[in-house]
């Protein structure tokens, strides 16, 4: 029996329409379907090509056909049981076709909205009830509805929910055992949606939505969020809406309200507070948020963090009237009455968790004002140089401890239910933040003792939250234990030597040797090179000094002699002095002594990292780098050396290329240390400089060069670490350019380093990212970027297409991905949109082009840092 109304098209009619629409893709063709459709093959047949060429840029906008047939909607309309079965299947598998988005969108689009003087037709009423049935069966919240249904169709869905709740026949669906919604809940949900629409209209405008890329064949792009909001009509005035919401919230719910009703009322009150907040009605917003704090609902849909944030924002603006207690606190602070002030804050903290009314405790405004006074008091200069050890400073630290405990621990604990488990993530996050804040304030053991005593008093004063308070005390004692002073770390000891007149003694057998070792350390760190090279340590040592002591003293002497010679060359550098030539032989002899002493040590890394200052390490690594380059250039090096001398400075360049005595043999041949020892000292010094100077980009760049071309024997094959090299190059570039914020930052980065960075990216398979760098190279090198793009088109990362502005690169990529061998329509579409971007117009001013290039490069380097420096994105080597 045929159903009345619109006739249903047959399957062949639907397929013919789809096939004729497919003629617009690429090469046109006939409507012969190859292969023929079958029930087991969901793929649509492709029309045969007629060999008519159409350019890639002449293609119209691609209209993606749905994966479902048109007659499904007629089945859903006239057979609601089929829709009910489909929703049950969607609950088990949300990716089933048609999805919830497809079902709701199609039902709501077919339902014509009713006008002011036009009643809703029976067909539209049934469609809206069907959409409401889908939402109720899938148990969607309002947030799920907003994420699934387009904004301009949401009003029809919410109207359908109200009609579904008010119609006992459910639109004539004749279904049993389906989901229901109470009329009050439907009205609350409808009012909450209208309130959220009003908030969105306040916060959204044409400047807050993302711009659309211009499409030559799409004259009318899809509406954005602002246009969809403007298209919604039939809403009640905001004043009437607020009145209805207040009446609904004032009405007491039933004796045993359902959890969904309680959660809905909580969310509605939260949205009402947000609306008043953005209307700058902070008093009304604060009243809403304070009601939520008192309720302490476990099912707060927006989470407690947002509630706490809005609550603090409102209280910072509105504040509260000062009570007599607050006046006393202000008076005690003005009179510096520390005992009474500490006692008042201790009592206030004890009353926080025992249910004391808010009128009997200090307000948030008062505690914030006290924190400001504490910080201002500490920042003021004092006439007493030992103020930190006085009773005043100790009292202020106690006040700061009490305030930090209140702000970061007690107030957040009040916002979570008393039944919350101590092992929950919310409780752990509160305790982590609180312990971190307290650690910044604590200075000595007395502060820790005071904190532990106060926490014990809080634990004893709260019988209701026994499990939470016990966990709170346990976490405080575990995170901030009372322990003896820790031993100063080696890295801290090295930094202290720069500021101490007498460096700390090291572990030596006798007191005399310890004093001599301290003297050598002081002379090293105070740059007393001449005295260090001339002193005789053997006359002052005991008969049987420790091997480590004598080794360190010898290293100090040879390093002092080397620094004395090289520092004089740098200080007296002038055209007349440089005319005499760089004393290669003298410097090589001194460097030879240093290399032998360090290489002979049992732990050369410990000697260099723990003992030698940074300027000495800088000189040693520069001279060893230049010496290896000099030997390799003279074909006297058994190692393969291929790194740039730019990061090492002038000493390395002079050592590598300064002329020696032409009549005799080169100074390299007179080195007594083996080349393996030189390579070892060079690598140890370089790693020590990276460790001790992590913010110096030179050493990161030098380490990256060694990672790309390892120093190995020429007869052996090298194993470069390209991932480590890319990370080091990016760290060096970000440090040298203030994380790419400096103007013209590409001029700061060395050209050779950029070339090697591109080479490493090619080896890692990031061909598009490697080709981006060649856009800033000289014109004769731009062609190499085109070669890189041809290497492996199948591995191209479309995320880096946006960083290309050279039209030749974009056209090459379009040609590669439009080819049948590497055909990728999505890549072609992205590249076509980029080519049509107005910023790439050749008639733009030169200054605008340069600014555009700098902006693109800044985003490009930051994206590389995100991929290779962030832990979760670093690819495996």
Buried (B, 14 or more C-beta within 10 A) or exposed (E): EEEEEEEBBEEEEBBBEBBEEBBEBBEBBEEEBEEEBEEEEEEBBBBBEEEEEEEBEEBEEEEEEEEBBBBBBBBBBEEBEEBBEBBEEBEEEEEEEBBBEBBBBBBBBBBEBBEEEEEBEEBBBBBBBBBBBBBBBBEBBBEEBBEBBBBBBBBBBBBBBBBBBEBEEBBEBEEEEBBEBBEBBBBBBBBBBBBBBBBBBEEBEEEEEEEEBEBEEEEEEEBBBBBBBEEBEEBEEBEEBBEBBEEBBEEEBEEEBEEBBBBBBBBBBBBBBBBBBEBEBBEBBBBBBBBBBEEBBEEBBBEBEBBBEBBBBBBEBEBBEBBEBBEBBBEBBEEEBBEBBBEBBBBBBBBBBEEEEEEEBBBBBBBBBBBEBBEEBBEEEEEEEEBBEEEBBBBBBBBBBBBBBBBBBBBBBBBBEBEBEBEEEBBEEBBEBBBEBBEEBBEEEEBBEBBBEBBEEBBEBBEEBEEBBEBBBBBBBEBBEEEEEEEEEEEEBBEEBEEEEEBEEBEBEBEEBBEBBBBBBBBBBBBBBBEBBEBEBEEBBBEEBBEBBBBBBBBBBBBBBBBBBBBEBEEEEEEEEEEEEBBBBBBBBBBBBBBBBBBEBEEBBBBBBBBBBBBBBBBBBBBBBBBBBBBBEEEEBEBBBBBBBBBBBBBBBBBBBBEBEEEEEBBBEEBEBEBEBBBBBBBBBBBBBBEBBEEBBBBBBBBBBBBBBBBBBEEEEEEBBBBBBBBBBBBBBBBBBEBBEBEEBBEBBBBEBBBBBBBBBBBBBBBBBBBBBBBBBEEEBBEBBBEBBEEEBEEBEBEBBBBBBBEBBBEBBBBBBBEEEBEBBEBBBBBBBBBBBEBBEEEEEEEEBEEBBBEBBBEBBBBBBEBBBEEEEBEEE
